[in-house]
Amino acid sequence: MLLTIRLSEIRKLVNKTQVDLANSMGIKQPTVAGMEKTGADIKLSSLKKYIEACGAHLKVDIELPDGSHHQFSL
């Protein structure tokens, strides 16, 4: 999954450091830094863990060709 959003902005909104997230996720700080790089290609499961470590919940919105939207939580 290629990201164009800045995960670091989300982290800063909840007043967390990369070290805080790394500790919550059970990974090392450089791994968090890699996830936060613009254009990073990360797994959906890793994104979910990151968002949850921020104290938030991840939802996916799918727009079908007819314009209808379907959303689900992960």
C-alpha positions in Angstrom: 0.0 0.0 0.0 1.6 3.3 -1.1 0.9 6.2 1.2 0.6 9.7 0.1 -0.5 11.0 3.5 2.0 11.9 6.2 1.7 9.5 9.1 4.0 11.7 11.1 1.3 14.4 11.0 -1.1 11.9 12.6 1.5 10.9 15.2 2.2 14.6 16.1 -1.6 15.3 16.5 -1.7 12.8 19.3 1.5 14.1 20.9 3.5 10.8 20.4 7.1 10.3 19.4 8.5 7.7 17.1 9.9 6.0 20.1 6.4 6.0 21.8 4.9 4.3 18.8 7.8 1.9 18.4 7.4 0.8 22.0 3.6 0.4 21.6 4.0 -1.6 18.4 6.9 -3.8 19.6 9.3 -2.6 16.9 12.3 -0.3 16.7 12.2 3.5 16.1 14.0 3.3 12.7 11.1 1.0 11.5 8.6 3.7 12.5 10.7 6.3 10.6 10.6 4.1 7.5 6.9 3.8 7.7 6.5 7.6 7.9 8.5 8.2 4.7 6.2 9.8 2.0 5.5 7.1 -0.6 6.3 4.3 1.8 4.9 0.9 0.6 3.6 -0.7 3.8 1.2 -3.5 4.6 -2.3 -2.7 5.6 -1.7 -4.7 8.8 1.3 -2.5 9.6 -0.8 0.7 9.0 -3.5 -0.7 11.3 -1.0 -1.2 14.1 0.5 2.3 13.6 -2.9 3.9 13.7 -3.9 1.9 16.8 -0.6 2.8 18.5 -1.8 6.4 18.0 -5.0 5.6 19.9 -7.1 5.8 16.8 -9.1 3.4 14.6 -8.6 2.6 10.9 -11.5 2.6 8.6 -11.5 1.9 4.8 -13.8 3.6 2.4 -14.4 1.9 -0.9 -15.9 3.8 -3.8 -17.5 1.6 -6.4 -17.8 2.6 -10.1 -21.4 3.6 -9.6 -20.2 6.2 -7.0 -21.6 4.3 -4.0 -19.4 4.1 -0.9 -18.9 1.2 1.5 -16.9 1.6 4.7 -15.6 -1.0 7.1 -13.4 -0.9 10.2 -10.2 -2.9 10.4 
